Amino acid sequence: MKWPTRADEKARVVAGLEQHSANVRHLPGIASAATLDTLAMQFVASLRREDYYAQVQKKQVSASRADPNHPSFDAERAVAYHMQNGQVEDAAWLVFLMTHLARPADTGWLRLKDIYGKLGEGTWTWQVVSSNPTAFSDWIYANAKSIQGKFGNHRKYESLEPGTKREFAKVLQTYLELVGPSQVEFFANAIHEAGNDPETIFDYLYKKMGAVLSFGRLAKFDYLALIGRYDIAPIHPGSAYLVGATGPATGARLLFLGSPNAAASPAQLQQWMDELDGSIDVGMAVMEDALCNWQKSPTAFVHFKG
């Protein structure tokens, strides 16, 4: 895959940040060369993540990439494969699994692969699961200790075990109650009810997703961002959804006020982020991701993958 060069992309972002700080709103968080360089690099990394999803969808994906029991299985390419072959329900189902299970840096998609691939004995497709969720849940219970991998860092309080507060079966039940037998119809209805603006539809769905157990602010944002990236629904975020946010809000306070603990409302921070996006033109998904990662290490670039 051909990525934008680091130098070109970084130079554009640096220029935008410097221009914004000088002419629009002072950015005390990047007063030093190290913090400016690190934030620019995080924006580059986030932009490249967006580019990755676009690149994945440009080439025809082979069926083996979508087969959880094949060595070349790749979750991101599996979604692209399903979309290329008109299997939108399975694409959306896989996005749900990717969001709920998430991907830890050490074990990757292993947990998703084991679950989605039925531990080598088939595939839990949307048609099978939506028509008989009890069978799927019973299988999870029976095989919980055999399923490898683990939940991603932001999903570490989830569980496969029965009787736990955030067990997978309960999360799935609330998801099915929300979307019904067809995720495609669920998104179509959202478009009909919310209108044709991608940001408005995203916001409408963001509020709807609150009905899914354990889907807090980050899971809702990540799930819908993926739905938009794969064009499962025509949506993209027009906000960073800072109410209830930790990392992105901390990064915004550090950038705009010079301290991660400074006082500022989510609405005020969002207004400043909107202004900044007018200068650097990256979009709210990238803005949210970059600020979240930057505040973890403001003076030295770290490539966060999990």
Legacy VTK file of the C-alpha trace (Angstrom):
# vtk DataFile Version 3.0
C-alpha trace
ASCII
DATASET POLYDATA
POINTS 306 float
0.000 0.000 0.000
1.153 3.499 -0.805
0.852 5.836 2.150
1.280 9.622 2.081
4.887 10.355 2.918
5.524 11.139 6.537
7.351 14.356 5.628
4.602 15.790 3.403
1.773 14.967 5.752
3.658 16.106 8.814
4.700 19.412 7.213
1.098 20.195 6.298
-0.140 19.501 9.831
2.708 21.421 11.490
2.021 24.447 9.306
-1.672 24.294 10.148
-1.038 24.017 13.873
1.439 26.899 13.857
-0.850 29.102 11.777
-3.784 28.335 14.066
-1.800 29.072 17.217
-0.544 32.358 15.798
-3.711 33.662 14.169
-6.790 31.887 15.548
-6.271 30.589 19.069
-3.069 30.162 21.020
-2.180 26.502 21.600
-0.071 26.414 24.783
0.118 22.623 24.675
2.504 22.736 21.714
4.717 25.576 22.919
7.817 23.389 22.679
9.289 21.846 19.546
8.911 18.383 21.083
5.188 18.703 21.799
4.491 20.219 18.371
6.426 17.463 16.629
4.765 14.722 18.669
1.240 16.009 18.104
1.886 16.367 14.377
3.121 12.784 14.268
0.000 11.564 16.069
-2.153 13.358 13.506
-0.141 11.662 10.751
-0.598 8.263 12.411
-4.349 8.805 12.750
-4.661 9.969 9.142
-2.809 6.871 8.018
-5.202 4.679 9.968
-8.051 6.271 8.025
-6.131 5.769 4.780
-5.630 2.118 5.689
-9.362 1.414 5.662
-9.736 3.159 2.320
-6.811 1.232 0.817
-8.154 -2.108 2.076
-11.393 -1.536 0.193
-9.802 -0.533 -3.120
-8.527 -4.006 -3.998
-10.608 -7.114 -4.478
-10.382 -9.154 -1.286
-10.058 -12.936 -1.498
-12.502 -15.198 0.311
-9.722 -16.654 2.459
-9.236 -13.258 4.116
-12.840 -13.433 5.341
-12.636 -17.027 6.548
-11.936 -17.033 10.304
-10.609 -20.579 10.034
-8.049 -19.762 7.351
-4.512 -18.664 8.325
-4.810 -15.494 6.232
-7.972 -14.243 7.955
-7.910 -10.503 8.554
-10.870 -8.808 10.241
-10.573 -5.476 8.432
-10.309 -7.161 5.044
-13.127 -9.545 5.964
-15.503 -6.599 6.336
-14.338 -5.284 2.960
-14.874 -8.740 1.405
-18.439 -8.922 2.681
-19.186 -5.432 1.349
-17.666 -6.255 -2.039
-19.901 -9.316 -2.258
-23.127 -7.672 -1.117
-23.099 -9.357 2.289
-23.832 -6.186 4.213
-25.421 -7.920 7.198
-22.271 -9.962 7.794
-20.117 -6.868 7.332
-22.067 -4.996 10.005
-22.069 -8.034 12.301
-18.302 -8.294 12.041
-17.974 -4.582 12.849
-20.016 -5.199 16.001
-17.734 -8.085 16.982
-14.619 -6.034 16.248
-15.909 -3.207 18.429
-17.083 -5.326 21.329
-14.069 -7.632 21.481
-11.541 -4.989 20.347
-7.948 -5.811 19.474
-5.222 -5.912 22.129
-1.714 -5.231 20.883
-0.383 -8.626 21.989
-3.029 -11.127 20.820
-4.606 -9.146 18.000
-7.848 -10.537 16.586
-7.316 -14.004 18.082
-10.371 -13.814 20.342
-12.552 -12.600 17.490
-11.163 -15.316 15.208
-11.928 -18.056 17.736
-15.464 -16.824 18.363
-16.413 -15.851 14.819
-14.822 -19.069 13.519
-16.539 -21.312 16.036
-13.171 -22.651 17.187
-12.526 -24.147 13.766
-15.949 -25.724 13.347
-17.689 -23.195 11.115
-18.677 -19.544 11.193
-21.157 -17.696 13.364
-22.754 -15.692 10.554
-25.311 -12.960 11.126
-28.107 -15.117 9.731
-27.325 -17.946 12.151
-26.807 -15.745 15.215
-29.754 -13.402 14.668
-32.151 -16.294 14.060
-30.932 -18.300 17.060
-29.015 -16.124 19.540
-29.539 -18.675 22.301
-27.494 -21.247 20.406
-24.690 -18.724 20.015
-24.792 -17.730 23.686
-24.852 -21.367 24.815
-21.835 -22.051 22.626
-19.990 -19.093 24.191
-20.770 -20.396 27.679
-19.642 -23.926 26.812
-16.398 -22.773 25.197
-15.473 -19.700 27.246
-12.361 -21.323 28.671
-11.211 -22.620 25.277
-11.485 -19.289 23.476
-8.025 -17.763 23.196
-6.897 -14.161 23.175
-8.455 -11.469 25.289
-10.552 -8.353 25.092
-8.899 -5.146 23.945
-7.600 -2.618 26.440
-10.724 -0.451 26.333
-12.950 -3.534 26.735
-11.044 -5.221 29.548
-14.057 -5.349 31.868
-16.094 -7.450 29.431
-16.576 -11.164 29.995
-17.525 -14.378 28.230
-18.551 -16.092 31.458
-22.238 -16.530 32.378
-23.609 -14.646 35.369
-21.229 -11.689 35.043
-22.471 -8.118 34.775
-21.115 -7.532 31.287
-21.211 -11.028 29.809
-21.170 -11.263 26.040
-24.601 -12.904 25.816
-26.252 -9.952 27.571
-24.466 -7.439 25.347
-25.565 -9.372 22.255
-29.155 -9.514 23.495
-29.359 -5.740 23.824
-27.752 -5.282 20.402
-30.290 -7.601 18.794
-33.138 -5.846 20.596
-31.921 -2.556 19.140
-31.185 -3.491 15.521
-33.729 -6.271 15.058
-33.322 -9.077 12.499
-31.735 -6.768 9.906
-28.964 -4.297 10.620
-29.395 -2.981 7.075
-33.013 -2.061 7.806
-31.963 -0.519 11.114
-29.574 1.846 9.332
-32.087 2.541 6.559
-34.673 3.527 9.155
-32.142 5.802 10.838
-31.502 7.587 7.547
-35.256 7.968 7.005
-35.800 9.341 10.508
-32.690 11.530 10.845
-32.356 12.874 7.313
-29.597 12.738 4.724
-26.807 14.593 6.529
-24.007 12.132 7.464
-23.197 13.936 10.717
-26.848 14.135 11.773
-27.385 10.427 11.104
-24.209 9.602 13.055
-25.502 11.618 16.005
-28.916 9.954 15.815
-27.322 6.509 15.816
-24.881 7.474 18.577
-27.844 8.154 20.855
-29.579 4.947 19.785
-26.481 2.850 20.515
-26.724 3.782 24.172
-29.252 0.949 24.443
-26.491 -1.621 23.935
-25.170 -2.920 27.249
-21.583 -1.837 28.028
-21.383 0.348 24.914
-20.162 3.553 26.472
-18.936 6.639 24.713
-15.862 5.047 23.091
-17.544 1.843 21.887
-20.413 3.800 20.328
-17.995 6.148 18.599
-15.706 3.373 17.350
-18.579 1.178 16.144
-20.238 3.964 14.177
-16.937 5.255 12.809
-16.280 1.782 11.345
-19.815 1.583 9.977
-19.099 4.839 8.154
-15.597 3.899 6.982
-16.951 0.822 5.212
-19.975 2.698 3.839
-22.343 0.325 5.588
-24.238 3.521 6.345
-23.503 7.023 4.972
-22.255 8.521 8.223
-19.269 10.270 9.770
-18.820 12.096 13.078
-19.181 15.838 13.215
-18.250 15.875 16.885
-15.664 14.190 19.096
-18.416 13.353 21.628
-16.464 14.580 24.615
-19.181 14.065 27.220
-17.900 11.107 29.228
-14.596 11.090 27.334
-11.260 10.751 29.114
-8.331 10.624 26.677
-9.609 12.973 23.942
-10.880 15.520 26.476
-7.592 15.388 28.378
-5.697 15.915 25.125
-7.921 18.845 24.194
-7.437 20.526 27.582
-3.681 20.024 27.318
-3.583 21.463 23.816
-5.882 24.452 24.256
-5.265 25.303 27.914
-1.786 23.946 28.582
-2.864 21.557 31.321
-4.656 18.196 31.237
-6.546 19.204 34.382
-7.678 22.679 33.308
-11.375 23.481 33.556
-13.350 23.541 30.312
-16.745 22.176 29.328
-17.117 19.552 26.598
-18.995 22.126 24.510
-16.157 24.642 24.816
-13.535 22.075 23.929
-15.591 20.938 20.957
-15.862 24.504 19.690
-12.084 24.876 19.844
-11.600 21.539 18.096
-13.974 22.624 15.334
-11.934 25.794 14.904
-8.713 23.798 14.776
-10.124 21.436 12.186
-10.771 24.474 10.023
-6.998 24.987 10.019
-5.730 21.429 9.634
-8.680 19.692 7.908
-8.456 16.201 9.390
-12.035 15.482 10.529
-13.344 14.620 13.966
-12.475 10.913 13.880
-8.805 11.780 13.355
-8.948 14.699 15.800
-10.388 12.480 18.526
-7.892 9.687 17.944
-4.812 11.899 17.687
-5.535 13.976 20.792
-6.276 10.836 22.787
-2.977 9.235 21.821
-0.935 12.430 22.121
-1.907 13.111 25.729
-0.507 9.709 26.743
2.981 10.813 25.657
3.028 14.524 24.718
6.768 14.918 24.097
7.753 11.631 22.444
5.856 9.874 19.660
4.506 6.434 20.508
2.674 4.392 17.881
-0.398 3.111 19.680
-1.912 0.080 17.950
-4.242 -1.515 20.483
LINES 1 307
306 0 1 2 3 4 5 6 7 8 9 10 11 12 13 14 15 16 17 18 19 20 21 22 23 24 25 26 27 28 29 30 31 32 33 34 35 36 37 38 39 40 41 42 43 44 45 46 47 48 49 50 51 52 53 54 55 56 57 58 59 60 61 62 63 64 65 66 67 68 69 70 71 72 73 74 75 76 77 78 79 80 81 82 83 84 85 86 87 88 89 90 91 92 93 94 95 96 97 98 99 100 101 102 103 104 105 106 107 108 109 110 111 112 113 114 115 116 117 118 119 120 121 122 123 124 125 126 127 128 129 130 131 132 133 134 135 136 137 138 139 140 141 142 143 144 145 146 147 148 149 150 151 152 153 154 155 156 157 158 159 160 161 162 163 164 165 166 167 168 169 170 171 172 173 174 175 176 177 178 179 180 181 182 183 184 185 186 187 188 189 190 191 192 193 194 195 196 197 198 199 200 201 202 203 204 205 206 207 208 209 210 211 212 213 214 215 216 217 218 219 220 221 222 223 224 225 226 227 228 229 230 231 232 233 234 235 236 237 238 239 240 241 242 243 244 245 246 247 248 249 250 251 252 253 254 255 256 257 258 259 260 261 262 263 264 265 266 267 268 269 270 271 272 273 274 275 276 277 278 279 280 281 282 283 284 285 286 287 288 289 290 291 292 293 294 295 296 297 298 299 300 301 302 303 304 305
